[in-house]
């Protein structure tokens, strides 16, 4: 099952997961958003932002949602944050292909 189909099949679970972890946004990028995605072997690359002023709480929320996203999608998830991307070429590639999955301001799936 592809990523968007997985989200739509369990929409309320996905929304609750995002809300309970103070998610500002989740973007998918890489093979998850193009034709090179392999149902059997591909992981899912996500760019996530979480709202928290406390760095320890933010780290705990990130680690927890990372585990839960892997369970949700039933596959490995590579999770990045904007602050973790130091390579400008990687940043450019992500920005060129990313697709918004969740908008925390609207608290809805965006695709």
C-alpha positions in Angstrom: 0.0 0.0 0.0 1.4 3.4 -1.0 2.0 6.1 1.5 -1.0 8.3 0.7 -3.3 5.3 0.6 -1.9 4.2 4.0 -2.7 7.6 5.4 -6.2 7.8 3.9 -7.0 4.3 5.1 -6.2 5.3 8.7 -6.7 9.0 8.5 -8.0 9.6 12.1 -5.1 7.6 13.5 -2.6 9.6 11.5 -4.2 13.0 12.5 -4.2 12.0 16.2 -0.5 10.9 15.9 0.4 14.3 14.5 -1.7 16.3 17.0 -0.5 14.4 20.0 3.2 15.0 19.0 2.8 18.8 18.4 3.6 18.3 14.7 3.8 21.6 12.8 4.4 19.9 9.4 5.4 16.6 7.8 6.7 16.5 4.2 7.5 13.4 2.2 10.4 13.4 -0.2 12.7 11.0 -2.1 11.4 7.7 -3.5 8.2 8.1 -1.4 7.0 10.8 -3.8 8.2 9.5 -7.1 8.0 6.5 -9.4 11.1 4.9 -7.9 9.2 3.8 -4.8 9.4 0.0 -4.3 6.6 -1.5 -2.2 8.9 -4.3 -0.9 12.1 -2.5 -0.2 11.7 1.3 -0.1 11.7 3.3 3.1 9.8 6.5 3.6 11.7 9.8 3.8 10.0 12.4 5.9 10.9 16.0 6.9 9.1 16.9 10.2 8.9 19.9 12.4 7.6 19.7 16.0 6.6 22.6 18.1 8.3 22.7 21.5 10.4 25.3 23.3 12.0 22.6 25.5 14.7 20.8 23.5 14.5 17.7 25.7 10.7 17.5 25.2 11.2 18.1 21.4 13.7 15.3 21.2 11.4 12.9 23.1 8.5 13.8 20.8 10.7 13.2 17.8 11.9 9.8 18.9 8.4 8.7 19.9 6.8 9.8 16.7 9.6 8.2 14.7 8.8 4.8 16.2 5.1 5.3 15.7 5.4 6.4 12.1 7.4 3.2 11.4 4.5 1.2 12.9 1.9 3.2 11.1 3.5 2.7 7.7 4.9 -0.7 8.5 8.3 0.1 7.1 11.5 1.9 7.9 11.1 5.7 8.1 14.0 8.1 7.7 13.1 11.2 9.7 14.8 14.5 9.2 14.2 18.0 10.7 15.1 21.3 9.0 17.8 21.9 11.6 19.4 18.5 10.9 20.0 19.2 7.2 23.4 20.8 6.9 24.3 19.8 3.3 23.0 22.5 0.9 22.7 20.1 -2.0 20.6 17.7 0.1 18.5 20.7 1.2 18.0 21.8 -2.4 17.0 18.3 -3.5 14.5 17.9 -0.6 13.0 21.3 -1.2 12.6 20.5 -5.0 10.7 17.3 -4.4 9.0 17.5 -1.0 5.2 17.1 -0.7 3.3 18.4 2.3 1.5 15.5 4.1 0.3 17.2 7.2 -0.3 20.9 8.0 -0.3 21.5 11.8 -1.9 25.0 11.5 -4.9 23.6 9.7 -4.6 20.2 11.5 -5.3 18.3 8.3 -3.7 16.1 5.7 -2.6 18.1 2.7 -2.6 16.1 -0.5 
